[in-house]
Amino acid sequence: MTALIGYADGKTTWIGGDSAAQNGGWARFSIRERKVWQSQDEDMVIGCCGRWRVTQLLQHGLVLPVPNPSATPLDYLVLQVIPAIQQLLKAHDETMKTEQSGTGILIGYRGVVYALDSAFCINAIEPQVVSDGAGGDVAKGAFQAFLDSGLDPETAMLKALEIAGKFDLTVDAPYYVVKGGAA
Protein backbone atom coordinates (compact mmCIF):
# COMPACT_ATOMS: atom_id res chain seq x y z
CA MET A 1 0.00 0.00 0.00
CA THR A 2 2.17 2.85 -1.14
CA ALA A 3 4.35 4.50 -3.70
CA LEU A 4 7.92 5.55 -3.04
CA ILE A 5 10.24 7.25 -5.52
CA GLY A 6 13.94 7.84 -5.02
CA TYR A 7 16.18 9.97 -7.22
CA ALA A 8 19.79 11.15 -7.07
CA ASP A 9 21.77 13.46 -9.30
CA GLY A 10 25.18 12.53 -7.87
CA LYS A 11 25.12 15.40 -5.37
CA THR A 12 21.65 15.40 -3.82
CA THR A 13 19.02 12.76 -3.15
CA TRP A 14 15.24 13.03 -3.03
CA ILE A 15 12.75 10.47 -1.76
CA GLY A 16 9.02 10.96 -2.08
CA GLY A 17 6.11 8.98 -0.74
CA ASP A 18 2.38 8.93 -0.25
CA SER A 19 0.23 8.52 2.87
CA ALA A 20 -1.95 5.48 2.12
CA ALA A 21 -2.49 2.70 4.64
CA GLN A 22 -5.02 -0.07 5.05
CA ASN A 23 -6.56 -1.89 7.95
CA GLY A 24 -5.77 -5.40 6.73
CA GLY A 25 -8.97 -5.56 4.73
CA TRP A 26 -10.32 -3.47 1.90
CA ALA A 27 -10.43 -0.13 3.71
CA ARG A 28 -7.82 2.47 2.73
CA PHE A 29 -7.08 5.63 4.67
CA SER A 30 -4.41 8.31 4.90
CA ILE A 31 -2.03 8.42 7.83
CA ARG A 32 -0.57 11.48 9.55
CA GLU A 33 2.92 10.09 9.94
CA ARG A 34 5.17 10.37 6.92
CA LYS A 35 6.73 7.42 5.15
CA VAL A 36 9.72 9.56 4.14
CA TRP A 37 12.03 11.46 6.50
CA GLN A 38 15.52 12.82 7.11
CA SER A 39 17.90 11.24 9.59
CA GLN A 40 18.70 13.11 12.79
CA ASP A 41 21.92 14.50 11.30
CA GLU A 42 20.11 15.36 8.01
CA ASP A 43 22.80 13.45 6.09
CA MET A 44 20.46 10.63 5.03
CA VAL A 45 16.92 10.48 3.67
CA ILE A 46 14.83 7.36 4.16
CA GLY A 47 11.56 6.10 2.72
CA CYS A 48 9.79 2.98 3.86
CA CYS A 49 6.84 1.02 2.51
CA GLY A 50 5.09 -2.17 3.52
CA ARG A 51 5.04 -3.12 7.18
CA TRP A 52 4.07 0.03 9.10
CA ARG A 53 5.58 -1.20 12.38
CA VAL A 54 9.01 -1.36 10.70
CA THR A 55 8.58 2.22 9.48
CA GLN A 56 7.66 3.40 12.99
CA LEU A 57 10.65 1.66 14.56
CA LEU A 58 13.04 3.14 12.02
CA GLN A 59 11.63 6.65 12.40
CA HIS A 60 11.55 6.68 16.17
CA GLY A 61 14.23 4.21 17.21
CA LEU A 62 17.04 4.05 14.68
CA VAL A 63 20.21 5.71 15.95
CA LEU A 64 22.66 5.95 13.10
CA PRO A 65 26.20 4.98 14.03
CA VAL A 66 29.04 7.43 13.50
CA PRO A 67 30.64 6.52 10.17
CA ASN A 68 34.07 4.94 10.24
CA PRO A 69 36.29 7.67 8.69
CA SER A 70 37.86 5.24 6.22
CA ALA A 71 34.55 3.70 5.12
CA THR A 72 33.03 4.32 1.71
CA PRO A 73 29.32 5.22 1.73
CA LEU A 74 28.43 1.63 0.77
CA ASP A 75 30.78 0.24 3.45
CA TYR A 76 29.02 2.44 6.01
CA LEU A 77 25.58 1.23 4.97
CA VAL A 78 26.53 -2.46 4.75
CA LEU A 79 28.75 -2.69 7.82
CA GLN A 80 27.21 -0.13 10.18
CA VAL A 81 23.69 1.01 9.23
CA ILE A 82 22.16 -2.33 8.24
CA PRO A 83 23.39 -4.06 11.44
CA ALA A 84 21.86 -1.17 13.44
CA ILE A 85 18.53 -1.73 11.63
CA GLN A 86 18.73 -5.48 12.27
CA GLN A 87 19.47 -4.95 15.98
CA LEU A 88 16.58 -2.49 16.33
CA LEU A 89 14.10 -4.86 14.70
CA LYS A 90 15.34 -7.83 16.73
CA ALA A 91 15.06 -5.87 19.99
CA HIS A 92 11.38 -5.25 19.19
CA ASP A 93 10.67 -8.77 17.89
CA GLU A 94 9.96 -7.43 14.39
CA THR A 95 11.01 -8.59 10.94
CA MET A 96 11.17 -7.03 7.50
CA LYS A 97 8.98 -9.74 6.01
CA THR A 98 6.15 -12.07 6.98
CA GLU A 99 4.06 -14.46 4.93
CA GLN A 100 1.53 -11.66 4.36
CA SER A 101 3.75 -8.66 3.66
CA GLY A 102 7.24 -7.32 3.24
CA THR A 103 9.04 -4.03 3.73
CA GLY A 104 10.93 -1.99 1.18
CA ILE A 105 13.32 0.78 2.18
CA LEU A 106 14.93 3.47 0.04
CA ILE A 107 17.96 5.28 1.44
CA GLY A 108 19.46 8.43 -0.01
CA TYR A 109 23.02 8.93 1.17
CA ARG A 110 25.90 10.99 -0.18
CA GLY A 111 24.32 11.61 -3.59
CA VAL A 112 23.24 8.00 -4.24
CA VAL A 113 19.89 6.23 -3.80
CA TYR A 114 20.02 2.69 -2.43
CA ALA A 115 17.28 0.07 -2.23
CA LEU A 116 17.25 -2.19 0.83
CA ASP A 117 15.17 -5.35 0.47
CA SER A 118 13.58 -7.58 3.09
CA ALA A 119 16.68 -9.85 3.11
CA PHE A 120 18.82 -6.81 4.09
CA CYS A 121 20.53 -6.71 0.69
CA ILE A 122 21.33 -3.14 -0.35
CA ASN A 123 22.00 -1.97 -3.89
CA ALA A 124 22.83 1.35 -5.50
CA ILE A 125 20.37 1.79 -8.32
CA GLU A 126 21.41 2.82 -11.84
CA PRO A 127 20.07 4.93 -13.37
CA GLN A 128 19.44 6.86 -10.19
CA VAL A 129 15.64 6.57 -10.28
CA VAL A 130 14.07 3.85 -8.16
CA SER A 131 10.61 3.08 -6.85
CA ASP A 132 8.95 0.71 -4.44
CA GLY A 133 5.46 -0.13 -3.29
CA ALA A 134 2.36 -1.21 -5.18
CA GLY A 135 2.11 2.11 -7.02
CA GLY A 136 5.84 2.55 -7.45
CA ASP A 137 6.10 1.64 -11.12
CA VAL A 138 3.36 4.09 -12.13
CA ALA A 139 5.03 6.81 -10.05
CA LYS A 140 8.49 6.06 -11.45
CA GLY A 141 7.33 6.27 -15.06
CA ALA A 142 5.48 9.52 -14.45
CA PHE A 143 8.45 10.95 -12.55
CA GLN A 144 10.87 10.20 -15.37
CA ALA A 145 8.52 11.83 -17.90
CA PHE A 146 8.16 14.97 -15.76
CA LEU A 147 11.90 15.11 -15.12
CA ASP A 148 12.63 14.74 -18.85
CA SER A 149 10.24 17.62 -19.54
CA GLY A 150 12.41 19.94 -17.44
CA LEU A 151 10.66 19.99 -14.07
CA ASP A 152 12.85 20.12 -10.98
CA PRO A 153 13.08 16.80 -9.07
CA GLU A 154 10.83 17.79 -6.15
CA THR A 155 8.01 19.11 -8.35
CA ALA A 156 8.34 16.12 -10.71
CA MET A 157 8.16 13.75 -7.76
CA LEU A 158 5.05 15.35 -6.26
CA LYS A 159 3.27 15.35 -9.64
CA ALA A 160 4.29 11.71 -10.24
CA LEU A 161 2.87 10.65 -6.87
CA GLU A 162 -0.39 12.44 -7.74
CA ILE A 163 -0.54 10.49 -11.02
CA ALA A 164 0.07 7.24 -9.14
CA GLY A 165 -2.77 8.17 -6.79
CA LYS A 166 -5.11 8.55 -9.77
CA PHE A 167 -4.25 5.18 -11.29
CA ASP A 168 -3.44 2.96 -8.30
CA LEU A 169 -5.93 2.33 -5.50
CA THR A 170 -3.12 1.76 -2.99
CA VAL A 171 -1.71 5.30 -3.25
CA ASP A 172 -3.23 8.31 -1.51
CA ALA A 173 -2.49 11.95 -0.63
CA PRO A 174 -0.96 13.84 0.98
CA TYR A 175 2.37 13.39 -0.77
CA TYR A 176 5.76 14.36 0.65
CA VAL A 177 9.31 14.73 -0.66
CA VAL A 178 12.46 14.94 1.47
CA LYS A 179 15.79 16.15 0.16
CA GLY A 180 19.24 15.55 1.50
CA GLY A 181 22.23 13.28 1.42
CA ALA A 182 24.58 15.74 -0.25
CA ALA A 183 27.79 14.16 -1.53
C-alpha positions in Angstrom: 0.0 0.0 0.0 2.2 2.8 -1.1 4.4 4.5 -3.7 7.9 5.6 -3.0 10.2 7.3 -5.5 13.9 7.8 -5.0 16.2 10.0 -7.2 19.8 11.1 -7.1 21.8 13.5 -9.3 25.2 12.5 -7.9 25.1 15.4 -5.4 21.7 15.4 -3.8 19.0 12.8 -3.2 15.2 13.0 -3.0 12.7 10.5 -1.8 9.0 11.0 -2.1 6.1 9.0 -0.7 2.4 8.9 -0.2 0.2 8.5 2.9 -1.9 5.5 2.1 -2.5 2.7 4.6 -5.0 -0.1 5.1 -6.6 -1.9 8.0 -5.8 -5.4 6.7 -9.0 -5.6 4.7 -10.3 -3.5 1.9 -10.4 -0.1 3.7 -7.8 2.5 2.7 -7.1 5.6 4.7 -4.4 8.3 4.9 -2.0 8.4 7.8 -0.6 11.5 9.6 2.9 10.1 9.9 5.2 10.4 6.9 6.7 7.4 5.2 9.7 9.6 4.1 12.0 11.5 6.5 15.5 12.8 7.1 17.9 11.2 9.6 18.7 13.1 12.8 21.9 14.5 11.3 20.1 15.4 8.0 22.8 13.4 6.1 20.5 10.6 5.0 16.9 10.5 3.7 14.8 7.4 4.2 11.6 6.1 2.7 9.8 3.0 3.9 6.8 1.0 2.5 5.1 -2.2 3.5 5.0 -3.1 7.2 4.1 0.0 9.1 5.6 -1.2 12.4 9.0 -1.4 10.7 8.6 2.2 9.5 7.7 3.4 13.0 10.6 1.7 14.6 13.0 3.1 12.0 11.6 6.7 12.4 11.6 6.7 16.2 14.2 4.2 17.2 17.0 4.1 14.7 20.2 5.7 15.9 22.7 6.0 13.1 26.2 5.0 14.0 29.0 7.4 13.5 30.6 6.5 10.2 34.1 4.9 10.2 36.3 7.7 8.7 37.9 5.2 6.2 34.5 3.7 5.1 33.0 4.3 1.7 29.3 5.2 1.7 28.4 1.6 0.8 30.8 0.2 3.5 29.0 2.4 6.0 25.6 1.2 5.0 26.5 -2.5 4.8 28.8 -2.7 7.8 27.2 -0.1 10.2 23.7 1.0 9.2 22.2 -2.3 8.2 23.4 -4.1 11.4 21.9 -1.2 13.4 18.5 -1.7 11.6 18.7 -5.5 12.3 19.5 -4.9 16.0 16.6 -2.5 16.3 14.1 -4.9 14.7 15.3 -7.8 16.7 15.1 -5.9 20.0 11.4 -5.3 19.2 10.7 -8.8 17.9 10.0 -7.4 14.4 11.0 -8.6 10.9 11.2 -7.0 7.5 9.0 -9.7 6.0 6.1 -12.1 7.0 4.1 -14.5 4.9 1.5 -11.7 4.4 3.7 -8.7 3.7 7.2 -7.3 3.2 9.0 -4.0 3.7 10.9 -2.0 1.2 13.3 0.8 2.2 14.9 3.5 0.0 18.0 5.3 1.4 19.5 8.4 0.0 23.0 8.9 1.2 25.9 11.0 -0.2 24.3 11.6 -3.6 23.2 8.0 -4.2 19.9 6.2 -3.8 20.0 2.7 -2.4 17.3 0.1 -2.2 17.2 -2.2 0.8 15.2 -5.3 0.5 13.6 -7.6 3.1 16.7 -9.8 3.1 18.8 -6.8 4.1 20.5 -6.7 0.7 21.3 -3.1 -0.4 22.0 -2.0 -3.9 22.8 1.4 -5.5 20.4 1.8 -8.3 21.4 2.8 -11.8 20.1 4.9 -13.4 19.4 6.9 -10.2 15.6 6.6 -10.3 14.1 3.8 -8.2 10.6 3.1 -6.9 8.9 0.7 -4.4 5.5 -0.1 -3.3 2.4 -1.2 -5.2 2.1 2.1 -7.0 5.8 2.5 -7.4 6.1 1.6 -11.1 3.4 4.1 -12.1 5.0 6.8 -10.0 8.5 6.1 -11.5 7.3 6.3 -15.1 5.5 9.5 -14.5 8.5 10.9 -12.6 10.9 10.2 -15.4 8.5 11.8 -17.9 8.2 15.0 -15.8 11.9 15.1 -15.1 12.6 14.7 -18.9 10.2 17.6 -19.5 12.4 19.9 -17.4 10.7 20.0 -14.1 12.9 20.1 -11.0 13.1 16.8 -9.1 10.8 17.8 -6.2 8.0 19.1 -8.4 8.3 16.1 -10.7 8.2 13.8 -7.8 5.1 15.4 -6.3 3.3 15.3 -9.6 4.3 11.7 -10.2 2.9 10.6 -6.9 -0.4 12.4 -7.7 -0.5 10.5 -11.0 0.1 7.2 -9.1 -2.8 8.2 -6.8 -5.1 8.5 -9.8 -4.3 5.2 -11.3 -3.4 3.0 -8.3 -5.9 2.3 -5.5 -3.1 1.8 -3.0 -1.7 5.3 -3.3 -3.2 8.3 -1.5 -2.5 12.0 -0.6 -1.0 13.8 1.0 2.4 13.4 -0.8 5.8 14.4 0.6 9.3 14.7 -0.7 12.5 14.9 1.5 15.8 16.1 0.2 19.2 15.6 1.5 22.2 13.3 1.4 24.6 15.7 -0.3 27.8 14.2 -1.5 
